[in-house]
Amino acid sequence: MPDFPAATPRSRVRVPLRFADGYGVDAEIVTFDGLTDGQEHIAIVLGTPNGVPLVRLHSECLTGDVFGSARCDCGPQLREAVERIAETGGVLLYLRQEGRGIGLYNKLDAYALQDQGLDTYEANKALGLPEDGRDYTAAAQMLTALGIDSLDLLSNNPDKADQLRGLGIDVQNRVPTGVFTTPHNVRYLRAKVLQTSHTLPLAELNAG
């Protein structure tokens, strides 16, 4: 049995998703009652799995997801994840964890420190904040409420898989995302590799 309180689906609604590049897909968006952190996380159900579902835990990034900021790779990862999950069947959990859990204003303060030479993790620490403050208990609750206890995880971040496994979710495989570099995010991506062991090609990032 899971060692966390049960959450339950609150509502389900069909939503046609349309992206700026013309890609579109119909999705079911699920909301929940009983999430431990009290946040309004949602599950975006895409396609029909033929076996183990493909799942991504995507942390909200207003600047990247909505405004197309080139300082991170969040927007392209979101766009890629929706299409890949729709092709194989699975779920994208959109988690309200802006700035690796520090919030929008603090994230922008951290950007200002990065402009002074700190990397993304050093900037968080300089503000007295954790390098990565995310907790995926609510994600495990959502998956369990959807009847998913075994999955392939679309992520470069080993901590996501480790936390889910610690919460009783069977992560069979961790599937890497694409690499989305810009002149503005190479230092950010390189820090992910060096500081938190993200599975990104360091040689390619060093070349950038």
C-alpha positions as CSV (number, residue, x, y, z in Angstrom):
1,M,0.0,0.0,0.0
2,P,1.2,3.6,-0.7
3,D,2.6,5.4,2.3
4,F,0.7,8.6,1.4
5,P,-2.9,9.7,1.7
6,A,-5.2,8.8,-1.2
7,A,-6.2,11.5,-3.7
8,T,-9.3,11.2,-5.9
9,P,-10.1,12.6,-9.3
10,R,-12.2,15.7,-9.0
11,S,-13.2,16.4,-12.6
12,R,-12.4,15.3,-16.1
13,V,-12.8,17.5,-19.2
14,R,-11.8,17.1,-22.8
15,V,-9.6,19.9,-24.1
16,P,-8.2,20.2,-27.7
17,L,-4.5,21.3,-27.3
18,R,-3.1,23.5,-30.1
19,F,0.6,24.6,-30.2
20,A,2.2,27.6,-32.0
21,D,3.9,25.3,-34.6
22,G,0.6,23.9,-35.7
23,Y,0.7,20.6,-33.7
24,G,-2.6,19.7,-32.1
25,V,-4.0,16.8,-30.1
26,D,-7.1,16.2,-28.0
27,A,-6.5,15.5,-24.3
28,E,-8.4,14.8,-21.1
29,I,-7.5,17.0,-18.2
30,V,-8.0,15.6,-14.8
31,T,-8.2,17.6,-11.5
32,F,-7.9,16.1,-8.1
33,D,-9.0,16.3,-4.5
34,G,-6.8,15.4,-1.5
35,L,-3.4,16.4,-2.8
36,T,-1.0,16.7,0.1
37,D,0.5,20.0,-0.9
38,G,-2.8,21.8,-1.6
39,Q,-1.7,22.9,-5.1
40,E,-3.8,22.8,-8.2
41,H,-1.8,20.2,-10.2
42,I,-3.4,18.6,-13.3
43,A,-3.0,15.4,-15.2
44,I,-3.1,15.6,-19.0
45,V,-4.1,12.2,-20.3
46,L,-3.0,11.6,-23.9
47,G,-3.6,8.6,-26.2
48,T,-4.2,5.1,-25.1
49,P,-1.3,3.1,-23.7
50,N,-0.6,-0.3,-25.3
51,G,1.3,-1.6,-22.2
52,V,3.3,0.6,-19.9
53,P,2.2,4.2,-20.0
54,L,4.7,7.0,-20.8
55,V,4.6,9.7,-18.1
56,R,6.3,13.0,-17.7
57,L,6.4,15.1,-14.5
58,H,6.6,18.7,-15.9
59,S,7.1,21.5,-13.5
60,E,5.3,24.7,-14.3
61,C,7.5,27.4,-16.0
62,L,5.6,30.5,-16.8
63,T,8.5,32.1,-18.6
64,G,9.3,29.1,-20.7
65,D,6.0,27.4,-21.2
66,V,4.0,30.5,-21.9
67,F,6.3,33.3,-23.1
68,G,8.9,31.1,-24.8
69,S,11.9,32.2,-22.7
70,A,15.2,31.0,-24.2
71,R,16.9,30.9,-20.8
72,C,15.6,27.3,-20.1
73,D,14.4,24.3,-22.1
74,C,11.0,24.0,-20.4
75,G,8.8,25.1,-23.3
76,P,10.4,22.8,-25.9
77,Q,10.3,19.9,-23.4
78,L,6.6,20.5,-22.8
79,R,5.8,20.6,-26.5
80,E,7.9,17.4,-27.2
81,A,6.4,15.6,-24.2
82,V,2.8,16.1,-25.3
83,E,3.5,14.7,-28.8
84,R,5.6,11.7,-27.6
85,I,3.1,10.8,-24.9
86,A,0.2,11.1,-27.3
87,E,1.9,8.7,-29.7
88,T,2.4,6.0,-27.2
89,G,-0.3,6.7,-24.6
90,G,0.2,8.0,-21.2
91,V,0.0,11.1,-18.9
92,L,1.7,14.4,-18.5
93,L,1.5,15.7,-14.9
94,Y,1.6,19.5,-15.0
95,L,2.9,20.4,-11.5
96,R,2.7,23.9,-10.0
97,Q,6.3,24.0,-8.9
98,E,7.7,27.1,-10.6
99,G,11.4,27.5,-10.4
100,R,12.1,24.0,-9.0
101,G,9.7,24.8,-6.2
102,I,10.9,28.4,-5.2
103,G,8.1,30.4,-7.0
104,L,8.1,32.9,-9.9
105,Y,9.4,35.9,-8.1
106,N,12.3,34.0,-6.5
107,K,13.1,32.4,-9.9
108,L,13.4,35.9,-11.5
109,D,15.6,37.0,-8.6
110,A,17.8,34.0,-9.3
111,Y,18.0,35.0,-13.0
112,A,19.4,38.3,-11.9
113,L,22.1,36.5,-9.9
114,Q,22.8,34.3,-12.9
115,D,23.4,37.5,-14.9
116,Q,26.2,38.2,-12.4
117,G,27.9,34.8,-13.1
118,L,26.3,32.3,-10.7
119,D,24.8,29.1,-12.1
120,T,21.1,28.2,-11.5
121,Y,21.8,26.2,-8.4
122,E,24.3,28.7,-6.9
123,A,21.8,31.4,-7.4
124,N,19.1,29.6,-5.5
125,K,21.5,29.0,-2.6
126,A,22.6,32.6,-2.6
127,L,18.9,33.5,-2.0
128,G,18.8,31.1,0.9
129,L,16.7,28.6,-1.1
130,P,17.1,24.9,-1.9
131,E,18.8,23.9,-5.1
132,D,15.7,21.9,-5.9
133,G,12.8,22.1,-3.5
134,R,10.4,19.8,-5.4
135,D,8.6,17.0,-3.7
136,Y,6.8,14.5,-5.9
137,T,4.4,13.0,-3.3
138,A,1.4,14.8,-5.0
139,A,2.6,13.3,-8.4
140,A,2.5,9.8,-6.9
141,Q,-1.0,10.5,-5.5
142,M,-2.2,11.6,-8.9
143,L,-0.8,8.6,-10.6
144,T,-2.3,6.2,-8.0
145,A,-5.7,7.9,-8.4
146,L,-5.4,7.3,-12.1
147,G,-4.7,3.6,-11.6
148,I,-1.0,3.9,-12.7
149,D,1.5,2.1,-10.5
150,S,4.0,1.2,-13.2
151,L,5.4,3.5,-15.9
152,D,8.1,4.7,-18.2
153,L,9.3,8.1,-17.1
154,L,10.1,10.8,-19.7
155,S,12.8,12.7,-18.0
156,N,16.5,13.5,-17.8
157,N,16.4,14.0,-14.1
158,P,17.3,11.0,-11.9
159,D,15.7,12.5,-8.8
160,K,12.2,12.3,-10.3
161,A,12.6,8.5,-10.8
162,D,14.2,8.1,-7.4
163,Q,11.4,9.9,-5.6
164,L,8.7,8.1,-7.4
165,R,10.3,4.7,-6.7
166,G,10.6,5.7,-3.0
167,L,6.9,6.4,-3.0
168,G,6.1,3.0,-4.4
169,I,5.7,3.7,-8.1
170,D,7.4,1.2,-10.4
171,V,9.5,3.3,-12.8
172,Q,10.5,0.7,-15.3
173,N,12.6,2.9,-17.6
174,R,13.7,6.5,-17.6
175,V,13.4,7.8,-21.2
176,P,15.5,10.9,-22.0
177,T,14.0,14.0,-23.6
178,G,15.5,15.8,-26.5
179,V,18.2,18.4,-26.0
180,F,17.0,21.9,-26.7
181,T,19.9,24.3,-26.5
182,T,20.0,28.1,-27.2
183,P,22.8,30.6,-26.8
184,H,21.0,31.6,-23.6
185,N,20.6,28.3,-21.8
186,V,23.8,26.4,-22.4
187,R,25.2,27.3,-19.0
188,Y,21.9,26.4,-17.4
189,L,21.9,22.9,-19.1
190,R,25.5,22.3,-18.2
191,A,24.8,23.0,-14.6
192,K,22.0,20.4,-14.6
193,V,24.5,17.8,-15.8
194,L,27.3,18.7,-13.3
195,Q,25.2,19.5,-10.3
196,T,22.3,17.1,-10.4
197,S,23.4,14.4,-12.9
198,H,20.8,15.1,-15.6
199,T,21.3,12.8,-18.6
200,L,22.3,15.4,-21.2
201,P,25.3,15.1,-23.6
202,L,27.9,17.2,-21.8
203,A,30.3,17.2,-24.7
204,E,27.6,18.8,-26.9
205,L,26.9,21.4,-24.2
206,N,30.5,22.2,-23.8
207,A,30.8,22.8,-27.5
208,G,27.9,25.2,-27.2
